[in-house]
Amino acid sequence: MSVAPTQPLSLTIQRATRATPVPRAALLRRAAQAASQRPGEVTLRVVGEAEGRRLNRDYRGKDYATNVLSFAYDDAPAVCGDLVLCAPVLQREAAEQGKSLEAHYAHLVVHGLLHLQGYDHEDEDDAVRMEQIERRIVMELGYSDPYPGEPV
């Protein structure tokens, strides 16, 4: 199934780790385009555990590597920011959740792009709204529901 991008998005991909497998750039671009609701410029950086941990500690005050970090630089009208995906964390989570690595990357690229566009999951209503959008996009990309077992 093919998903047409909603808006053009300039995406730069940086791979700062070779420690774990990372899906092809085409998959990352496709997921980012599918989640893009307006034009913009985004850098997607795939990092190792040490850089992921440092960024999470320095910018969020949490001393561990997390799966995705989003840094929005502008709010309108274009989306502008950075996404950081921590490859070892994504690999572990995909295995723990019984998902393919490609499906998990696609989901977290979508998740991060939505954050860059102002979506969040800080309260219940916002979380439900964001998850519904994520589910729709990820399933349109041809992957399974990223939140199986949770109410729709």
Secondary structure as GFF3:
##gff-version 3
##sequence-region A 1 152
A	DSSP	beta_strand	9	15	.	.	.	ID=ss1
A	DSSP	alpha_helix	25	35	.	.	.	ID=ss2
A	DSSP	beta_strand	40	47	.	.	.	ID=ss3
A	DSSP	alpha_helix	49	60	.	.	.	ID=ss4
A	DSSP	beta_strand	68	74	.	.	.	ID=ss5
A	DSSP	beta_strand	79	86	.	.	.	ID=ss6
A	DSSP	alpha_helix	87	97	.	.	.	ID=ss7
A	DSSP	alpha_helix	101	116	.	.	.	ID=ss8
A	DSSP	alpha_helix	124	140	.	.	.	ID=ss9
###
